[in-house]
Amino acid sequence: MTIKWFPGHMTTSRRQIAEAMPKIDAVIEVLDARLPVSSGNPLLAVLRHRKPCIKVLNKADLADPRVTKSWVAYFERQGGEVRSLALNATRTVEVARLLQMCRGLVPHRGRPGKPLRVMVIGIPNVGKSTLINTLAGRRIAKVGDRPAITRSAQQIDLRNGVLLFDTPGILWPNLVDQEGAYRLAASGAIGDTAIDFQEVARFAADLLLRTYPDLLRQRYKLDPLPLDGGQLLLELGRRRGCLETGGEINLYRAADILLRELQAGKVGRISLEIPEETQASIVEKGL
């Protein structure tokens, strides 16, 4: 199955970002720490042009800490106008450091009459709204576990010399990198109606068997481990009671269990991609 997902409001969102960008001083691009390349939209890099940017690796508490450290180092090596920070968007202390970094990138702004204008961008479901609510110290942006919750842009005065511009998440219209698209689907960044749960779960299961076999063994009490993702789903279905009349395994239910537990961090702290294995995508997207 080829994954395609580009809700109509994203075209409007792209236009709003392009129109507001000339007035922006700095950009916060929110990425998923578990898949920083697949969750990075090359269109957003084009729209921000050479504006100072902090790449926030959100949901770092769900990612493999060693891999996240490698990603932060990778982005820092790029130099220029880009900085990087791994955090959990719900933690006030970590988010306060982000504001300090923004001020450091544009030291001549953030004074009376000259507010620091910061735009928050990213694809759906990477935690932009959660980050904005933490920055504001109150619930302003809608938050949910489904992608594409935010549908319109808004401006938020943090009352500390910073103006935030919140934008809806946008994917690129053509998901050419289908392996990256499957990683996005496994992370929950693509709407359920656009994916085949069983295919995405098999992809995720194969990846986890290859990269985090010990976590799978511990979570699902599997010894020995199945040989492939399809067998893993069958065994998970048996153990979790996903049975139909006649004893047949309901693979859709088994796939749903694996993906929900993966997205919630119940399988463990995992990363779906590492810098060494995604060089082609990095070059293609200009990250």
Secondary structure as the mmCIF struct_conf table of DSSP 4:
data_model
#
loop_
_struct_conf.conf_type_id
_struct_conf.id
_struct_conf.beg_label_comp_id
_struct_conf.beg_label_asym_id
_struct_conf.beg_label_seq_id
_struct_conf.end_label_comp_id
_struct_conf.end_label_asym_id
_struct_conf.end_label_seq_id
TURN_TY1_P TURN_TY1_P1 GLY A 8 GLY A 8
HELX_RH_AL_P HELX_RH_AL_P1 HIS A 9 ALA A 20
HELX_RH_3T_P HELX_RH_3T_P1 MET A 21 LYS A 23
BEND BEND1 ASP A 25 ASP A 25
STRN STRN1 ALA A 26 ASP A 32
TURN_TY1_P TURN_TY1_P2 ALA A 33 ARG A 34
TURN_TY1_P TURN_TY1_P3 PRO A 36 SER A 39
HELX_RH_AL_P HELX_RH_AL_P2 PRO A 42 ARG A 48
TURN_TY1_P TURN_TY1_P4 HIS A 49 ARG A 50
STRN STRN2 CYS A 53 ASN A 58
TURN_TY1_P TURN_TY1_P5 ALA A 60 LEU A 62
BEND BEND2 ALA A 63 ALA A 63
HELX_RH_AL_P HELX_RH_AL_P3 PRO A 65 ARG A 77
TURN_TY1_P TURN_TY1_P6 GLN A 78 GLN A 78
TURN_TY1_P TURN_TY1_P7 GLY A 80 GLU A 81
STRN STRN3 VAL A 82 ALA A 86
TURN_TY1_P TURN_TY1_P8 ALA A 89 THR A 90
HELX_RH_AL_P HELX_RH_AL_P4 THR A 92 LEU A 105
BEND BEND3 VAL A 106 VAL A 106
TURN_TY1_P TURN_TY1_P9 PRO A 107 HIS A 108
BEND BEND4 GLY A 110 GLY A 110
STRN STRN4 ARG A 111 ARG A 111
TURN_TY1_P TURN_TY1_P10 PRO A 112 GLY A 113
STRN STRN5 LYS A 114 LYS A 114
STRN STRN6 LEU A 116 GLY A 122
BEND BEND5 ILE A 123 ILE A 123
TURN_TY1_P TURN_TY1_P11 PRO A 124 ASN A 125
BEND BEND6 VAL A 126 GLY A 127
HELX_RH_AL_P HELX_RH_AL_P5 LYS A 128 ALA A 136
TURN_TY1_P TURN_TY1_P12 GLY A 137 GLY A 137
BEND BEND7 ARG A 138 ARG A 138
BEND BEND8 ALA A 141 ALA A 141
BEND BEND9 ASP A 145 PRO A 147
BEND BEND10 SER A 152 SER A 152
STRN STRN7 GLN A 154 ASP A 157
BEND BEND11 ARG A 159 GLY A 161
STRN STRN8 VAL A 162 ASP A 166
BEND BEND12 PRO A 173 ASN A 174
HELX_RH_AL_P HELX_RH_AL_P6 GLN A 178 SER A 187
TURN_TY1_P TURN_TY1_P13 GLY A 188 GLY A 188
BEND BEND13 ILE A 190 ILE A 190
HELX_RH_3T_P HELX_RH_3T_P2 ASP A 192 ALA A 194
BEND BEND14 ILE A 195 ILE A 195
HELX_RH_AL_P HELX_RH_AL_P7 PHE A 197 THR A 211
HELX_RH_AL_P HELX_RH_AL_P8 PRO A 213 TYR A 220
TURN_TY1_P TURN_TY1_P14 LYS A 221 LYS A 221
BEND BEND15 ASP A 223 PRO A 224
HELX_LH_PP_P HELX_LH_PP_P1 LEU A 225 PRO A 226
BEND BEND16 LEU A 227 ASP A 228
HELX_RH_AL_P HELX_RH_AL_P9 GLY A 229 ARG A 239
TURN_TY1_P TURN_TY1_P15 ARG A 240 GLY A 241
STRN STRN9 LEU A 243 LEU A 243
TURN_TY1_P TURN_TY1_P16 THR A 245 GLY A 246
BEND BEND17 GLY A 247 GLY A 247
STRN STRN10 ILE A 249 ILE A 249
HELX_RH_AL_P HELX_RH_AL_P10 LEU A 251 GLN A 263
TURN_TY1_P TURN_TY1_P17 ALA A 264 GLY A 265
BEND BEND18 VAL A 267 VAL A 267
BEND BEND19 ARG A 269 ARG A 269
BEND BEND20 LEU A 272 LEU A 272
HELX_RH_3T_P HELX_RH_3T_P3 PRO A 275 GLU A 277
HELX_RH_AL_P HELX_RH_AL_P11 GLN A 279 LYS A 285
TURN_TY1_P TURN_TY1_P18 GLY A 286 GLY A 286
#
